[in-house]
Amino acid sequence: MRILYAEDEVSMSEAVTDILTYHHYMVDPVYDGEEALDYARTGEYDGIILDIMMPGKNGFQVLEQLRREGCRTPILLLTAKGEVEDRIQGLDLGADDYLPKPFAMEELLARVRAMLRRREAFVPDILTCGDISLNLQSYELSGNGQTVILPKLEYRMLEVLMQNQRRYLSSEDLLVKVWGYDTEAEVGAVWVYISYLRKRLAALSGKVEIRVKRNIGYTLDLKE
């Protein structure tokens, strides 16, 4: 699950990002409203967390613009404690939920889980392709009666490929989807992790492979 988190207070952003990452969410933190709007427009997020008070554009303006453009990604709005008007305005503009600040991390996690359950498109806890399966909660890759727990980056790479089966993704696409927009990693890292996953699949499956088309990209598909 990928979440966009817009919060201009760096220490708060780092703390929340760490908690969400620990609970297996992929988080792209941004620090102003203009950046939040640009990232959200990619349509690659399962949920968005918006703080109201941000430079550039505030959370209300970002929320209103996204809904006007037809974005249906669930949005959790972070509001000032006791500001009932903020909550009402946020819900009227199209927010799915709100959470007053300061908040307990356990409540934030519960609100995020509830927000993601309300997504229009259901994403199962287990993805499958041919004779392999990937558990999104435990990072377990299974096939041919064997199971292995994937390291985080291998898991993210395989999750993206399984969610885009038979669709070719370029190395640049994979770099952004797996490492994030602000990564300092280079395209060569994609090639390395593709190699790792090919070895995993060869050990666990006789039916699934990662295909490559020169100058186009990679896809996960059944062997011909």
Secondary structure as GFF3:
##gff-version 3
##sequence-region A 1 224
A	DSSP	beta_strand	2	6	.	.	.	ID=ss1
A	DSSP	alpha_helix	10	22	.	.	.	ID=ss2
A	DSSP	beta_strand	26	30	.	.	.	ID=ss3
A	DSSP	alpha_helix	33	40	.	.	.	ID=ss4
A	DSSP	beta_strand	47	51	.	.	.	ID=ss5
A	DSSP	alpha_helix	59	68	.	.	.	ID=ss6
A	DSSP	beta_strand	75	80	.	.	.	ID=ss7
A	DSSP	alpha_helix	84	93	.	.	.	ID=ss8
A	DSSP	beta_strand	97	101	.	.	.	ID=ss9
A	DSSP	alpha_helix	105	117	.	.	.	ID=ss10
A	DSSP	beta_strand	126	129	.	.	.	ID=ss11
A	DSSP	beta_strand	132	135	.	.	.	ID=ss12
A	DSSP	beta_strand	140	143	.	.	.	ID=ss13
A	DSSP	beta_strand	146	149	.	.	.	ID=ss14
A	DSSP	alpha_helix	152	163	.	.	.	ID=ss15
A	DSSP	alpha_helix	171	179	.	.	.	ID=ss16
A	DSSP	alpha_helix	187	204	.	.	.	ID=ss17
A	DSSP	beta_strand	208	213	.	.	.	ID=ss18
A	DSSP	beta_strand	217	222	.	.	.	ID=ss19
###
